[in-house]
Amino acid sequence: MLVDARRPLTIAEIVARLRWDHGVVLDRRQKVSAGQRVADMARYQARLGRVRRVGRGRYIGVPAGMSRSMRWRSRNWKLLHDRDRPHAVPDCTDFDGAA
């Protein structure tokens, strides 16, 4: 996502894109916020050289930091996920166990 953006994104923008563009909802049952989880992941990716921190809470992707196959997987992960699970059970995060 950061490589495709071609501009620095804030943590809030990354969380919003994950939610609205890709349908990824970070688990609300965690003790830390979605923004904190994304910030932790961005710092880790920065240590690996895949993203670069350009300001407080702003990151940009580094295409040279990833192999060609990794860039392809990061752009097409949803396609691969849907292909491998054609008849997936819907998400039941709000299921309380009552029948």
C-alpha positions in Angstrom: 0.0 0.0 0.0 2.8 2.5 0.9 4.7 1.7 -2.3 1.6 2.2 -4.5 0.8 5.5 -2.7 4.0 7.1 -4.0 3.7 9.8 -1.3 4.1 9.7 2.5 1.0 8.5 4.4 0.1 9.2 8.0 -0.8 6.3 10.3 -4.4 7.5 10.2 -4.4 7.3 6.4 -3.0 3.8 6.5 -5.6 2.6 9.0 -8.4 4.2 6.9 -7.1 2.7 3.6 -6.9 -0.7 5.3 -10.4 -0.5 6.5 -12.2 1.1 3.4 -10.1 0.1 0.4 -9.1 -3.4 1.6 -11.8 -4.4 4.1 -9.3 -5.1 6.9 -10.6 -4.3 10.3 -8.0 -4.6 13.0 -9.3 -6.5 16.0 -11.0 -4.2 18.4 -10.5 -6.6 21.3 -6.8 -5.8 21.5 -5.5 -3.6 24.3 -3.8 -1.1 21.8 -5.5 1.0 19.2 -5.5 0.2 15.5 -3.2 3.2 15.0 -0.7 2.0 17.5 -0.6 -1.4 15.9 0.0 0.1 12.4 2.7 2.4 13.8 4.4 -0.6 15.4 4.3 -2.5 12.1 5.6 0.6 10.2 8.5 1.0 12.6 9.4 -2.7 12.1 9.2 -2.4 8.3 11.4 0.7 8.6 14.0 -1.3 10.4 13.9 -3.8 7.6 14.4 -1.0 5.0 11.0 -1.5 3.3 9.6 1.8 4.4 11.2 5.1 5.4 10.0 7.4 8.2 9.8 11.0 6.7 8.3 12.7 9.8 6.3 12.1 12.9 3.8 9.4 12.1 4.5 9.7 8.3 5.9 6.8 6.2 6.7 6.2 2.6 7.3 2.9 0.8 10.8 2.1 -0.5 10.3 0.0 -3.7 14.0 -1.0 -3.7 13.6 -2.5 -0.2 11.3 -5.3 -1.5 11.8 -8.0 -4.0 9.7 -8.1 -7.1 7.7 -11.1 -5.8 7.0 -9.4 -2.5 5.7 -6.3 -4.2 3.4 -8.5 -6.3 2.1 -10.3 -3.2 1.5 -7.1 -1.4 -0.5 -5.7 -4.3 -2.5 -8.9 -4.9 -2.9 -10.4 -1.4 -6.7 -10.0 -1.4 -6.9 -11.7 -4.8 -4.8 -14.6 -3.5 -6.8 -14.8 -0.2 -10.1 -14.9 -2.1 -8.9 -17.5 -4.5 -7.7 -19.8 -1.7 -11.0 -19.4 0.2 -13.9 -19.3 -2.3 -16.5 -20.4 0.2 -15.3 -18.7 3.3 -17.4 -18.5 6.4 -18.4 -14.9 7.2 -16.6 -13.0 9.9 -18.3 -13.7 13.3 -16.5 -11.2 15.5 -19.9 -10.1 17.0 -21.1 -13.6 17.7 -21.9 -14.0 21.4 -22.3 -17.8 21.3 -26.1 -17.7 22.0 -28.1 -20.0 19.8 
